[in-house]
Amino acid sequence: PVQGVVKVWDPATGFGVIVRDDDRSEVLLRPASLDGSVFRMLRQGQRVVFDLEPGDERAYAVRIRLGSDGY
């Protein structure tokens, strides 16, 4: 799992960005990113733990959970 902070999230579209703690790179959120998670919405600055799913050009955050879960 990877830990990071929500940089931006648009509840209307479900798209957003998480900044990883380890290397400060940005990981994309898409509408399906919240499927199966405890979250129905995210807020800027929220700490989360997530897994990476490879995409065509970049990785996407999946299986998002609370920042303290898994650590």
All heavy atoms as TSV, in Angstrom:
chain	resi	resn	atom	element	x	y	z
A	1	PRO	N	N	0.824	-1.197	0.000
A	1	PRO	CA	C	0.000	0.000	0.000
A	1	PRO	C	C	0.870	1.265	0.000
A	1	PRO	O	O	2.002	1.249	0.450
A	1	PRO	CB	C	-0.812	-0.088	1.274
A	1	PRO	CG	C	-0.446	-1.343	1.960
A	1	PRO	CD	C	0.616	-2.007	1.190
A	2	VAL	N	N	0.281	2.334	-0.507
A	2	VAL	CA	C	0.949	3.620	-0.604
A	2	VAL	C	C	0.148	4.615	0.219
A	2	VAL	O	O	-1.076	4.535	0.272
A	2	VAL	CB	C	1.002	4.088	-2.076
A	2	VAL	CG1	C	1.734	5.402	-2.203
A	2	VAL	CG2	C	1.653	3.025	-2.950
A	3	GLN	N	N	0.833	5.545	0.853
A	3	GLN	CA	C	0.156	6.557	1.639
A	3	GLN	C	C	0.318	7.910	0.969
A	3	GLN	O	O	1.351	8.190	0.347
A	3	GLN	CB	C	0.725	6.601	3.053
A	3	GLN	CG	C	-0.117	7.417	4.004
A	3	GLN	CD	C	0.234	7.169	5.458
A	3	GLN	OE1	O	1.224	6.515	5.770
A	3	GLN	NE2	N	-0.563	7.690	6.358
A	4	GLY	N	N	-0.705	8.755	1.072
A	4	GLY	CA	C	-0.626	10.068	0.469
A	4	GLY	C	C	-1.724	10.989	0.968
A	4	GLY	O	O	-2.475	10.650	1.878
A	5	VAL	N	N	-1.792	12.161	0.333
A	5	VAL	CA	C	-2.749	13.194	0.715
A	5	VAL	C	C	-3.533	13.614	-0.532
A	5	VAL	O	O	-2.952	13.796	-1.606
A	5	VAL	CB	C	-2.010	14.410	1.316
A	5	VAL	CG1	C	-2.967	15.554	1.591
A	5	VAL	CG2	C	-1.281	14.019	2.589
A	6	VAL	N	N	-4.831	13.778	-0.362
A	6	VAL	CA	C	-5.680	14.218	-1.468
A	6	VAL	C	C	-5.319	15.666	-1.805
A	6	VAL	O	O	-5.391	16.551	-0.957
A	6	VAL	CB	C	-7.174	14.111	-1.103
A	6	VAL	CG1	C	-8.041	14.647	-2.230
A	6	VAL	CG2	C	-7.538	12.668	-0.779
A	7	LYS	N	N	-4.910	15.886	-3.042
A	7	LYS	CA	C	-4.583	17.238	-3.517
A	7	LYS	C	C	-5.855	17.937	-3.989
A	7	LYS	O	O	-6.105	19.099	-3.675
A	7	LYS	CB	C	-3.560	17.160	-4.648
A	7	LYS	CG	C	-3.187	18.501	-5.225
A	7	LYS	CD	C	-2.125	18.347	-6.305
A	7	LYS	CE	C	-1.746	19.685	-6.914
A	7	LYS	NZ	N	-0.714	19.507	-7.954
A	8	VAL	N	N	-6.635	17.217	-4.764
A	8	VAL	CA	C	-7.889	17.762	-5.281
A	8	VAL	C	C	-8.811	16.608	-5.625
A	8	VAL	O	O	-8.358	15.529	-6.006
A	8	VAL	CB	C	-7.631	18.664	-6.523
A	8	VAL	CG1	C	-7.068	17.857	-7.665
A	8	VAL	CG2	C	-8.876	19.388	-6.957
A	9	TRP	N	N	-10.110	16.828	-5.458
A	9	TRP	CA	C	-11.102	15.824	-5.845
A	9	TRP	C	C	-12.385	16.548	-6.210
A	9	TRP	O	O	-12.849	17.431	-5.490
A	9	TRP	CB	C	-11.363	14.840	-4.716
A	9	TRP	CG	C	-12.286	13.738	-5.100
A	9	TRP	CD1	C	-12.035	12.707	-5.965
A	9	TRP	CD2	C	-13.630	13.552	-4.663
A	9	TRP	NE1	N	-13.135	11.893	-6.081
A	9	TRP	CE2	C	-14.135	12.398	-5.290
A	9	TRP	CE3	C	-14.461	14.244	-3.803
A	9	TRP	CZ2	C	-15.409	11.920	-5.083
A	9	TRP	CZ3	C	-15.741	13.782	-3.596
A	9	TRP	CH2	C	-16.211	12.621	-4.228
A	10	ASP	N	N	-12.953	16.193	-7.335
A	10	ASP	CA	C	-14.182	16.803	-7.823
A	10	ASP	C	C	-15.327	15.814	-7.628
A	10	ASP	O	O	-15.392	14.802	-8.336
A	10	ASP	CB	C	-14.030	17.163	-9.298
A	10	ASP	CG	C	-15.265	17.843	-9.875
A	10	ASP	OD1	O	-16.317	17.880	-9.204
A	10	ASP	OD2	O	-15.172	18.339	-11.010
A	11	PRO	N	N	-16.222	16.083	-6.679
A	11	PRO	CA	C	-17.309	15.133	-6.428
A	11	PRO	C	C	-18.275	14.991	-7.606
A	11	PRO	O	O	-18.919	13.968	-7.741
A	11	PRO	CB	C	-18.015	15.710	-5.199
A	11	PRO	CG	C	-17.620	17.137	-5.149
A	11	PRO	CD	C	-16.268	17.245	-5.792
A	12	ALA	N	N	-18.347	15.994	-8.458
A	12	ALA	CA	C	-19.260	15.926	-9.602
A	12	ALA	C	C	-18.779	14.918	-10.641
A	12	ALA	O	O	-19.574	14.203	-11.238
A	12	ALA	CB	C	-19.418	17.302	-10.236
A	13	THR	N	N	-17.466	14.849	-10.854
A	13	THR	CA	C	-16.930	13.941	-11.872
A	13	THR	C	C	-16.292	12.693	-11.283
A	13	THR	O	O	-16.160	11.690	-11.967
A	13	THR	CB	C	-15.863	14.655	-12.721
A	13	THR	OG1	O	-14.752	15.001	-11.886
A	13	THR	CG2	C	-16.424	15.889	-13.395
A	14	GLY	N	N	-15.843	12.769	-10.008
A	14	GLY	CA	C	-15.142	11.646	-9.388
A	14	GLY	C	C	-13.666	11.607	-9.706
A	14	GLY	O	O	-12.959	10.701	-9.282
A	15	PHE	N	N	-13.163	12.596	-10.435
A	15	PHE	CA	C	-11.742	12.643	-10.774
A	15	PHE	C	C	-10.991	13.494	-9.760
A	15	PHE	O	O	-11.540	14.448	-9.203
A	15	PHE	CB	C	-11.533	13.218	-12.178
A	15	PHE	CG	C	-11.948	12.273	-13.264
A	15	PHE	CD1	C	-13.189	12.392	-13.864
A	15	PHE	CD2	C	-11.114	11.234	-13.666
A	15	PHE	CE1	C	-13.595	11.517	-14.857
A	15	PHE	CE2	C	-11.507	10.348	-14.653
A	15	PHE	CZ	C	-12.754	10.491	-15.245
A	16	GLY	N	N	-9.718	13.135	-9.537
A	16	GLY	CA	C	-8.897	13.891	-8.608
A	16	GLY	C	C	-7.454	13.453	-8.653
A	16	GLY	O	O	-7.048	12.673	-9.519
A	17	VAL	N	N	-6.689	13.935	-7.669
A	17	VAL	CA	C	-5.255	13.662	-7.596
A	17	VAL	C	C	-4.868	13.445	-6.133
A	17	VAL	O	O	-5.306	14.185	-5.249
A	17	VAL	CB	C	-4.442	14.847	-8.168
A	17	VAL	CG1	C	-2.947	14.613	-8.012
A	17	VAL	CG2	C	-4.798	15.102	-9.621
A	18	ILE	N	N	-4.027	12.438	-5.905
A	18	ILE	CA	C	-3.407	12.199	-4.600
A	18	ILE	C	C	-1.908	12.395	-4.766
A	18	ILE	O	O	-1.318	11.926	-5.744
A	18	ILE	CB	C	-3.678	10.767	-4.093
A	18	ILE	CG1	C	-5.168	10.550	-3.843
A	18	ILE	CG2	C	-2.885	10.482	-2.815
A	18	ILE	CD1	C	-5.523	9.125	-3.456
A	19	VAL	N	N	-1.270	13.068	-3.800
A	19	VAL	CA	C	0.184	13.223	-3.799
A	19	VAL	C	C	0.757	12.163	-2.866
A	19	VAL	O	O	0.404	12.102	-1.685
A	19	VAL	CB	C	0.600	14.635	-3.331
A	19	VAL	CG1	C	2.118	14.746	-3.278
A	19	VAL	CG2	C	0.019	15.695	-4.256
A	20	ARG	N	N	1.620	11.317	-3.422
A	20	ARG	CA	C	2.243	10.238	-2.644
A	20	ARG	C	C	3.211	10.800	-1.610
A	20	ARG	O	O	3.929	11.755	-1.876
A	20	ARG	CB	C	3.019	9.299	-3.565
A	20	ARG	CG	C	2.147	8.522	-4.507
A	20	ARG	CD	C	2.949	7.731	-5.490
A	20	ARG	NE	N	3.867	6.816	-4.835
A	20	ARG	CZ	C	4.347	5.717	-5.389
A	20	ARG	NH1	N	4.001	5.392	-6.623
A	20	ARG	NH2	N	5.174	4.951	-4.735
A	21	ASP	N	N	3.256	10.180	-0.433
A	21	ASP	CA	C	4.197	10.595	0.604
A	21	ASP	C	C	5.628	10.228	0.252
A	21	ASP	O	O	6.558	10.964	0.557
A	21	ASP	CB	C	3.851	9.938	1.945
A	21	ASP	CG	C	2.669	10.593	2.641
A	21	ASP	OD1	O	2.195	11.642	2.164
A	21	ASP	OD2	O	2.229	10.047	3.670
A	22	ASP	N	N	5.829	9.080	-0.373
A	22	ASP	CA	C	7.187	8.568	-0.562
A	22	ASP	C	C	8.007	9.352	-1.586
A	22	ASP	O	O	9.173	9.654	-1.343
A	22	ASP	CB	C	7.192	7.074	-0.888
A	22	ASP	CG	C	6.347	6.718	-2.107
A	22	ASP	OD1	O	5.731	7.618	-2.718
A	22	ASP	OD2	O	6.306	5.520	-2.447
A	23	ASP	N	N	7.428	9.711	-2.722
A	23	ASP	CA	C	8.214	10.410	-3.742
A	23	ASP	C	C	7.559	11.697	-4.249
A	23	ASP	O	O	8.032	12.308	-5.194
A	23	ASP	CB	C	8.524	9.481	-4.915
A	23	ASP	CG	C	7.281	9.031	-5.671
A	23	ASP	OD1	O	6.158	9.481	-5.336
A	23	ASP	OD2	O	7.427	8.217	-6.592
A	24	ARG	N	N	6.445	12.090	-3.615
A	24	ARG	CA	C	5.718	13.322	-3.964
A	24	ARG	C	C	5.152	13.324	-5.386
A	24	ARG	O	O	4.776	14.359	-5.906
A	24	ARG	CB	C	6.582	14.568	-3.755
A	24	ARG	CG	C	7.058	14.758	-2.350
A	24	ARG	CD	C	5.888	15.114	-1.464
A	24	ARG	NE	N	6.357	15.411	-0.105
A	24	ARG	CZ	C	5.818	14.886	0.972
A	24	ARG	NH1	N	4.818	14.059	0.873
A	24	ARG	NH2	N	6.261	15.194	2.164
A	25	SER	N	N	5.089	12.158	-6.024
A	25	SER	CA	C	4.481	12.100	-7.358
A	25	SER	C	C	2.960	12.119	-7.209
A	25	SER	O	O	2.415	11.850	-6.144
A	25	SER	CB	C	4.945	10.855	-8.113
A	25	SER	OG	O	4.483	9.689	-7.479
A	26	GLU	N	N	2.289	12.450	-8.298
A	26	GLU	CA	C	0.837	12.528	-8.298
A	26	GLU	C	C	0.229	11.263	-8.892
A	26	GLU	O	O	0.700	10.764	-9.907
A	26	GLU	CB	C	0.383	13.758	-9.078
A	26	GLU	CG	C	0.808	15.051	-8.411
A	26	GLU	CD	C	0.290	16.281	-9.111
A	26	GLU	OE1	O	-0.198	16.182	-10.262
A	26	GLU	OE2	O	0.381	17.366	-8.513
A	27	VAL	N	N	-0.794	10.771	-8.217
A	27	VAL	CA	C	-1.530	9.583	-8.654
A	27	VAL	C	C	-2.962	10.017	-8.927
A	27	VAL	O	O	-3.563	10.759	-8.144
A	27	VAL	CB	C	-1.497	8.487	-7.568
A	27	VAL	CG1	C	-2.287	7.268	-7.996
A	27	VAL	CG2	C	-0.066	8.110	-7.231
A	28	LEU	N	N	-3.517	9.562	-10.028
A	28	LEU	CA	C	-4.859	9.970	-10.428
A	28	LEU	C	C	-5.952	9.184	-9.710
A	28	LEU	O	O	-5.799	7.994	-9.427
A	28	LEU	CB	C	-5.025	9.785	-11.932
A	28	LEU	CG	C	-4.100	10.600	-12.823
A	28	LEU	CD1	C	-4.359	10.266	-14.282
A	28	LEU	CD2	C	-4.281	12.086	-12.576
A	29	LEU	N	N	-7.042	9.886	-9.453
A	29	LEU	CA	C	-8.283	9.270	-8.987
A	29	LEU	C	C	-9.272	9.333	-10.139
A	29	LEU	O	O	-9.296	10.312	-10.876
A	29	LEU	CB	C	-8.861	10.074	-7.810
A	29	LEU	CG	C	-8.116	9.989	-6.497
A	29	LEU	CD1	C	-8.527	11.137	-5.608
A	29	LEU	CD2	C	-8.428	8.665	-5.837
A	30	ARG	N	N	-10.060	8.317	-10.283
A	30	ARG	CA	C	-11.124	8.322	-11.289
A	30	ARG	C	C	-12.397	7.865	-10.585
A	30	ARG	O	O	-12.334	7.392	-9.451
A	30	ARG	CB	C	-10.760	7.430	-12.465
A	30	ARG	CG	C	-10.462	6.011	-12.075
A	30	ARG	CD	C	-10.022	5.211	-13.260
A	30	ARG	NE	N	-9.507	3.928	-12.797
A	30	ARG	CZ	C	-8.844	3.100	-13.549
A	30	ARG	NH1	N	-8.608	3.400	-14.803
A	30	ARG	NH2	N	-8.410	1.968	-13.073
A	31	PRO	N	N	-13.552	7.977	-11.215
A	31	PRO	CA	C	-14.795	7.626	-10.533
A	31	PRO	C	C	-14.775	6.240	-9.880
A	31	PRO	O	O	-15.275	6.069	-8.779
A	31	PRO	CB	C	-15.842	7.711	-11.640
A	31	PRO	CG	C	-15.294	8.748	-12.560
A	31	PRO	CD	C	-13.796	8.532	-12.546
A	32	ALA	N	N	-14.172	5.257	-10.499
A	32	ALA	CA	C	-14.146	3.898	-9.945
A	32	ALA	C	C	-13.178	3.753	-8.774
A	32	ALA	O	O	-13.183	2.734	-8.097
A	32	ALA	CB	C	-13.771	2.901	-11.036
A	33	SER	N	N	-12.353	4.760	-8.506
A	33	SER	CA	C	-11.360	4.666	-7.433
A	33	SER	C	C	-11.989	4.471	-6.059
A	33	SER	O	O	-11.380	3.877	-5.176
A	33	SER	CB	C	-10.476	5.915	-7.406
A	33	SER	OG	O	-9.685	5.993	-8.566
A	34	LEU	N	N	-13.194	4.976	-5.842
A	34	LEU	CA	C	-13.844	4.847	-4.537
A	34	LEU	C	C	-14.668	3.576	-4.396
A	34	LEU	O	O	-15.163	3.287	-3.313
A	34	LEU	CB	C	-14.720	6.069	-4.257
A	34	LEU	CG	C	-13.989	7.399	-4.111
A	34	LEU	CD1	C	-14.977	8.503	-3.763
A	34	LEU	CD2	C	-12.887	7.327	-3.090
A	35	ASP	N	N	-14.812	2.803	-5.472
A	35	ASP	CA	C	-15.573	1.551	-5.401
A	35	ASP	C	C	-14.971	0.623	-4.349
A	35	ASP	O	O	-13.770	0.382	-4.334
A	35	ASP	CB	C	-15.588	0.829	-6.753
A	35	ASP	CG	C	-16.418	1.556	-7.793
A	35	ASP	OD1	O	-17.089	2.550	-7.429
A	35	ASP	OD2	O	-16.384	1.140	-8.963
A	36	GLY	N	N	-15.807	0.133	-3.460
A	36	GLY	CA	C	-15.351	-0.805	-2.435
A	36	GLY	C	C	-14.650	-0.150	-1.270
A	36	GLY	O	O	-14.160	-0.838	-0.380
A	37	SER	N	N	-14.568	1.172	-1.232
A	37	SER	CA	C	-13.917	1.843	-0.113
A	37	SER	C	C	-14.971	2.358	0.867
A	37	SER	O	O	-16.164	2.371	0.572
A	37	SER	CB	C	-13.050	3.010	-0.615
A	37	SER	OG	O	-13.839	4.150	-0.878
A	38	VAL	N	N	-14.515	2.825	2.038
A	38	VAL	CA	C	-15.422	3.392	3.023
A	38	VAL	C	C	-15.844	4.802	2.631
A	38	VAL	O	O	-16.770	5.357	3.203
A	38	VAL	CB	C	-14.788	3.420	4.434
A	38	VAL	CG1	C	-14.471	2.017	4.896
A	38	VAL	CG2	C	-13.570	4.309	4.478
A	39	PHE	N	N	-15.182	5.380	1.638
A	39	PHE	CA	C	-15.438	6.763	1.261
A	39	PHE	C	C	-16.532	6.885	0.212
A	39	PHE	O	O	-16.586	6.112	-0.733
A	39	PHE	CB	C	-14.174	7.413	0.692
A	39	PHE	CG	C	-13.057	7.511	1.690
A	39	PHE	CD1	C	-11.929	6.726	1.551
A	39	PHE	CD2	C	-13.120	8.392	2.753
A	39	PHE	CE1	C	-10.892	6.806	2.461
A	39	PHE	CE2	C	-12.093	8.480	3.665
A	39	PHE	CZ	C	-10.973	7.682	3.520
A	40	ARG	N	N	-17.352	7.894	0.355
A	40	ARG	CA	C	-18.300	8.294	-0.677
A	40	ARG	C	C	-17.837	9.617	-1.275
A	40	ARG	O	O	-18.253	10.004	-2.344
A	40	ARG	CB	C	-19.713	8.452	-0.109
A	40	ARG	CG	C	-20.290	7.150	0.402
A	40	ARG	CD	C	-20.468	6.141	-0.731
A	40	ARG	NE	N	-20.601	4.804	-0.199
A	40	ARG	CZ	C	-19.707	3.836	-0.358
A	40	ARG	NH1	N	-18.600	4.058	-1.007
A	40	ARG	NH2	N	-19.899	2.642	0.145
A	41	MET	N	N	-17.003	10.332	-0.508
A	41	MET	CA	C	-16.408	11.569	-0.982
A	41	MET	C	C	-15.068	11.772	-0.287
A	41	MET	O	O	-14.797	11.154	0.738
A	41	MET	CB	C	-17.340	12.766	-0.746
A	41	MET	CG	C	-17.681	13.020	0.695
A	41	MET	SD	S	-18.819	14.398	0.917
A	41	MET	CE	C	-18.042	15.690	0.023
A	42	LEU	N	N	-14.240	12.605	-0.870
A	42	LEU	CA	C	-12.925	12.917	-0.320
A	42	LEU	C	C	-12.824	14.430	-0.164
A	42	LEU	O	O	-13.580	15.174	-0.773
A	42	LEU	CB	C	-11.822	12.430	-1.262
A	42	LEU	CG	C	-11.765	10.934	-1.510
A	42	LEU	CD1	C	-10.808	10.630	-2.655
A	42	LEU	CD2	C	-11.345	10.206	-0.242
A	43	ARG	N	N	-11.865	14.880	0.639
A	43	ARG	CA	C	-11.650	16.315	0.773
A	43	ARG	C	C	-10.166	16.628	0.622
A	43	ARG	O	O	-9.308	15.789	0.907
A	43	ARG	CB	C	-12.182	16.838	2.102
A	43	ARG	CG	C	-11.525	16.205	3.304
A	43	ARG	CD	C	-12.069	16.776	4.608
A	43	ARG	NE	N	-11.737	15.943	5.728
A	43	ARG	CZ	C	-10.519	15.781	6.229
A	43	ARG	NH1	N	-9.504	16.396	5.704
A	43	ARG	NH2	N	-10.307	14.992	7.259
A	44	GLN	N	N	-9.877	17.818	0.181
A	44	GLN	CA	C	-8.497	18.256	0.010
A	44	GLN	C	C	-7.773	18.168	1.350
A	44	GLN	O	O	-8.308	18.537	2.388
A	44	GLN	CB	C	-8.470	19.691	-0.514
A	44	GLN	CG	C	-7.081	20.171	-0.833
A	44	GLN	CD	C	-7.108	21.571	-1.431
A	44	GLN	OE1	O	-8.154	22.163	-1.629
A	44	GLN	NE2	N	-5.945	22.096	-1.708
A	45	GLY	N	N	-6.556	17.635	1.328
A	45	GLY	CA	C	-5.748	17.507	2.540
A	45	GLY	C	C	-5.996	16.229	3.325
A	45	GLY	O	O	-5.304	15.969	4.307
A	46	GLN	N	N	-6.959	15.425	2.910
A	46	GLN	CA	C	-7.271	14.177	3.616
A	46	GLN	C	C	-6.175	13.149	3.379
A	46	GLN	O	O	-5.732	12.935	2.261
A	46	GLN	CB	C	-8.612	13.639	3.128
A	46	GLN	CG	C	-9.089	12.416	3.858
A	46	GLN	CD	C	-10.519	12.081	3.467
A	46	GLN	OE1	O	-11.051	12.555	2.476
A	46	GLN	NE2	N	-11.146	11.244	4.270
A	47	ARG	N	N	-5.712	12.508	4.449
A	47	ARG	CA	C	-4.687	11.462	4.357
A	47	ARG	C	C	-5.357	10.135	4.069
A	47	ARG	O	O	-6.337	9.772	4.714
A	47	ARG	CB	C	-3.907	11.388	5.664
A	47	ARG	CG	C	-2.807	10.362	5.641
A	47	ARG	CD	C	-1.773	10.613	6.702
A	47	ARG	NE	N	-1.067	11.857	6.472
A	47	ARG	CZ	C	-0.114	12.041	5.563
A	47	ARG	NH1	N	0.226	11.047	4.769
A	47	ARG	NH2	N	0.494	13.195	5.429
A	48	VAL	N	N	-4.836	9.426	3.067
A	48	VAL	CA	C	-5.403	8.146	2.656
A	48	VAL	C	C	-4.293	7.128	2.387
A	48	VAL	O	O	-3.139	7.489	2.161
A	48	VAL	CB	C	-6.280	8.286	1.384
A	48	VAL	CG1	C	-7.530	9.099	1.669
A	48	VAL	CG2	C	-5.496	8.895	0.238
A	49	VAL	N	N	-4.672	5.872	2.428
A	49	VAL	CA	C	-3.820	4.756	2.034
A	49	VAL	C	C	-4.495	4.126	0.824
A	49	VAL	O	O	-5.723	4.008	0.787
A	49	VAL	CB	C	-3.679	3.723	3.174
A	49	VAL	CG1	C	-2.913	2.492	2.713
A	49	VAL	CG2	C	-3.001	4.347	4.382
A	50	PHE	N	N	-3.707	3.726	-0.160
A	50	PHE	CA	C	-4.303	3.191	-1.387
A	50	PHE	C	C	-3.334	2.231	-2.061
A	50	PHE	O	O	-2.155	2.171	-1.738
A	50	PHE	CB	C	-4.672	4.335	-2.341
A	50	PHE	CG	C	-3.513	5.223	-2.704
A	50	PHE	CD1	C	-2.792	5.011	-3.865
A	50	PHE	CD2	C	-3.141	6.268	-1.884
A	50	PHE	CE1	C	-1.723	5.824	-4.204
A	50	PHE	CE2	C	-2.078	7.095	-2.209
A	50	PHE	CZ	C	-1.362	6.871	-3.371
A	51	ASP	N	N	-3.860	1.483	-3.003
A	51	ASP	CA	C	-3.052	0.611	-3.850
A	51	ASP	C	C	-2.974	1.256	-5.217
A	51	ASP	O	O	-3.776	2.122	-5.559
A	51	ASP	CB	C	-3.689	-0.778	-3.947
A	51	ASP	CG	C	-3.724	-1.483	-2.598
A	51	ASP	OD1	O	-2.759	-1.346	-1.826
A	51	ASP	OD2	O	-4.728	-2.157	-2.318
A	52	LEU	N	N	-1.995	0.833	-5.999
A	52	LEU	CA	C	-1.813	1.367	-7.343
A	52	LEU	C	C	-2.285	0.367	-8.377
A	52	LEU	O	O	-1.991	-0.825	-8.283
A	52	LEU	CB	C	-0.338	1.689	-7.592
A	52	LEU	CG	C	0.241	2.812	-6.739
A	52	LEU	CD1	C	1.737	2.916	-6.965
A	52	LEU	CD2	C	-0.430	4.125	-7.054
A	53	GLU	N	N	-3.019	0.866	-9.352
A	53	GLU	CA	C	-3.454	0.054	-10.485
A	53	GLU	C	C	-2.869	0.680	-11.745
A	53	GLU	O	O	-3.104	1.850	-12.020
A	53	GLU	CB	C	-4.976	0.049	-10.557
A	53	GLU	CG	C	-5.521	-0.724	-11.733
A	53	GLU	CD	C	-7.034	-0.694	-11.733
A	53	GLU	OE1	O	-7.629	-1.484	-10.984
A	53	GLU	OE2	O	-7.607	0.124	-12.471
A	54	PRO	N	N	-2.088	-0.061	-12.488
A	54	PRO	CA	C	-1.487	0.515	-13.699
A	54	PRO	C	C	-2.541	0.992	-14.687
A	54	PRO	O	O	-3.564	0.348	-14.872
A	54	PRO	CB	C	-0.683	-0.638	-14.293
A	54	PRO	CG	C	-0.560	-1.646	-13.210
A	54	PRO	CD	C	-1.731	-1.451	-12.298
A	55	GLY	N	N	-2.267	2.125	-15.293
A	55	GLY	CA	C	-3.137	2.654	-16.335
A	55	GLY	C	C	-2.357	2.741	-17.635
A	55	GLY	O	O	-1.217	2.292	-17.714
A	56	ASP	N	N	-2.953	3.320	-18.642
A	56	ASP	CA	C	-2.288	3.438	-19.940
A	56	ASP	C	C	-1.047	4.314	-19.859
A	56	ASP	O	O	-0.003	3.978	-20.395
A	56	ASP	CB	C	-3.248	4.008	-20.982
A	56	ASP	CG	C	-4.370	3.038	-21.309
A	56	ASP	OD1	O	-4.191	1.830	-21.078
A	56	ASP	OD2	O	-5.419	3.488	-21.775
A	57	GLU	N	N	-1.162	5.468	-19.208
A	57	GLU	CA	C	-0.042	6.391	-19.126
A	57	GLU	C	C	0.473	6.572	-17.709
A	57	GLU	O	O	1.646	6.847	-17.509
A	57	GLU	CB	C	-0.445	7.755	-19.697
A	57	GLU	CG	C	-0.790	7.692	-21.177
A	57	GLU	CD	C	-1.234	9.033	-21.724
A	57	GLU	OE1	O	-0.871	10.064	-21.128
A	57	GLU	OE2	O	-1.923	9.046	-22.748
A	58	ARG	N	N	-0.404	6.449	-16.714
A	58	ARG	CA	C	-0.031	6.630	-15.320
A	58	ARG	C	C	-0.794	5.625	-14.468
A	58	ARG	O	O	-1.745	5.022	-14.920
A	58	ARG	CB	C	-0.397	8.029	-14.813
A	58	ARG	CG	C	-0.125	9.141	-15.743
A	58	ARG	CD	C	-0.645	10.453	-15.227
A	58	ARG	NE	N	-0.099	10.836	-13.938
A	58	ARG	CZ	C	-0.224	12.035	-13.434
A	58	ARG	NH1	N	-0.852	12.965	-14.088
A	58	ARG	NH2	N	0.271	12.315	-12.256
A	59	ALA	N	N	-0.384	5.528	-13.218
A	59	ALA	CA	C	-1.090	4.650	-12.289
A	59	ALA	C	C	-2.299	5.367	-11.701
A	59	ALA	O	O	-2.328	6.594	-11.618
A	59	ALA	CB	C	-0.144	4.227	-11.177
A	60	TYR	N	N	-3.291	4.586	-11.317
A	60	TYR	CA	C	-4.479	5.105	-10.652
A	60	TYR	C	C	-4.531	4.584	-9.226
A	60	TYR	O	O	-4.098	3.465	-8.943
A	60	TYR	CB	C	-5.748	4.656	-11.382
A	60	TYR	CG	C	-5.942	5.312	-12.714
A	60	TYR	CD1	C	-5.515	4.688	-13.878
A	60	TYR	CD2	C	-6.549	6.553	-12.808
A	60	TYR	CE1	C	-5.692	5.292	-15.110
A	60	TYR	CE2	C	-6.728	7.164	-14.044
A	60	TYR	CZ	C	-6.299	6.538	-15.184
A	60	TYR	OH	O	-6.472	7.132	-16.400
A	61	ALA	N	N	-5.092	5.386	-8.329
A	61	ALA	CA	C	-5.303	4.962	-6.953
A	61	ALA	C	C	-6.564	4.105	-6.898
A	61	ALA	O	O	-7.589	4.463	-7.467
A	61	ALA	CB	C	-5.460	6.178	-6.048
A	62	VAL	N	N	-6.480	2.967	-6.216
A	62	VAL	CA	C	-7.631	2.080	-6.017
A	62	VAL	C	C	-7.617	1.572	-4.577
A	62	VAL	O	O	-6.622	1.676	-3.882
A	62	VAL	CB	C	-7.622	0.877	-6.996
A	62	VAL	CG1	C	-7.809	1.348	-8.431
A	62	VAL	CG2	C	-6.360	0.069	-6.875
A	63	ARG	N	N	-8.737	1.003	-4.158
A	63	ARG	CA	C	-8.878	0.461	-2.797
A	63	ARG	C	C	-8.447	1.489	-1.743
A	63	ARG	O	O	-7.594	1.220	-0.903
A	63	ARG	CB	C	-8.127	-0.860	-2.650
A	63	ARG	CG	C	-8.763	-1.982	-3.463
A	63	ARG	CD	C	-8.026	-3.291	-3.367
A	63	ARG	NE	N	-6.766	-3.296	-4.099
A	63	ARG	CZ	C	-6.643	-3.376	-5.424
A	63	ARG	NH1	N	-7.704	-3.427	-6.178
A	63	ARG	NH2	N	-5.454	-3.386	-5.993
A	64	ILE	N	N	-9.041	2.651	-1.818
A	64	ILE	CA	C	-8.694	3.753	-0.930
A	64	ILE	C	C	-9.261	3.512	0.464
A	64	ILE	O	O	-10.401	3.087	0.612
A	64	ILE	CB	C	-9.232	5.084	-1.507
A	64	ILE	CG1	C	-8.577	5.315	-2.857
A	64	ILE	CG2	C	-8.974	6.235	-0.553
A	64	ILE	CD1	C	-9.190	6.437	-3.651
A	65	ARG	N	N	-8.446	3.753	1.479
A	65	ARG	CA	C	-8.883	3.578	2.868
A	65	ARG	C	C	-8.312	4.682	3.745
A	65	ARG	O	O	-7.512	5.483	3.269
A	65	ARG	CB	C	-8.524	2.195	3.391
A	65	ARG	CG	C	-7.156	1.736	3.065
A	65	ARG	CD	C	-7.184	0.239	2.676
A	65	ARG	NE	N	-5.840	-0.246	2.507
A	65	ARG	CZ	C	-5.221	-0.383	1.343
A	65	ARG	NH1	N	-5.823	-0.056	0.231
A	65	ARG	NH2	N	-4.002	-0.849	1.271
A	66	LEU	N	N	-8.720	4.704	4.991
A	66	LEU	CA	C	-8.272	5.745	5.904
A	66	LEU	C	C	-6.763	5.749	6.049
A	66	LEU	O	O	-6.127	4.698	5.996
A	66	LEU	CB	C	-8.916	5.551	7.292
A	66	LEU	CG	C	-10.437	5.674	7.330
A	66	LEU	CD1	C	-10.935	5.318	8.702
A	66	LEU	CD2	C	-10.878	7.073	6.945
A	67	GLY	N	N	-6.198	6.912	6.277
A	67	GLY	CA	C	-4.756	7.082	6.352
A	67	GLY	C	C	-4.063	6.240	7.398
A	67	GLY	O	O	-2.886	5.957	7.275
A	68	SER	N	N	-4.768	5.821	8.440
A	68	SER	CA	C	-4.132	5.017	9.477
A	68	SER	C	C	-4.260	3.518	9.229
A	68	SER	O	O	-3.602	2.721	9.885
A	68	SER	CB	C	-4.738	5.354	10.839
A	68	SER	OG	O	-6.128	5.093	10.810
A	69	ASP	N	N	-5.108	3.117	8.283
A	69	ASP	CA	C	-5.308	1.685	8.000
A	69	ASP	C	C	-4.067	1.089	7.349
A	69	ASP	O	O	-3.504	1.661	6.436
A	69	ASP	CB	C	-6.492	1.462	7.063
A	69	ASP	CG	C	-7.813	1.770	7.727
A	69	ASP	OD1	O	-7.804	2.061	8.935
A	69	ASP	OD2	O	-8.847	1.717	7.040
A	70	GLY	N	N	-3.659	-0.039	7.820
A	70	GLY	CA	C	-2.565	-0.750	7.194
A	70	GLY	C	C	-1.190	-0.288	7.619
A	70	GLY	O	O	-0.191	-0.777	7.138
A	71	TYR	N	N	-1.132	0.668	8.536
A	71	TYR	CA	C	0.172	1.134	9.019
A	71	TYR	C	C	0.230	1.090	10.504
A	71	TYR	O	O	-0.729	1.223	11.186
A	71	TYR	CB	C	0.448	2.568	8.529
A	71	TYR	CG	C	0.852	2.605	7.091
A	71	TYR	CD1	C	-0.087	2.816	6.092
A	71	TYR	CD2	C	2.172	2.417	6.718
A	71	TYR	CE1	C	0.280	2.855	4.765
A	71	TYR	CE2	C	2.549	2.446	5.380
A	71	TYR	CZ	C	1.593	2.666	4.422
A	71	TYR	OH	O	1.960	2.690	3.117
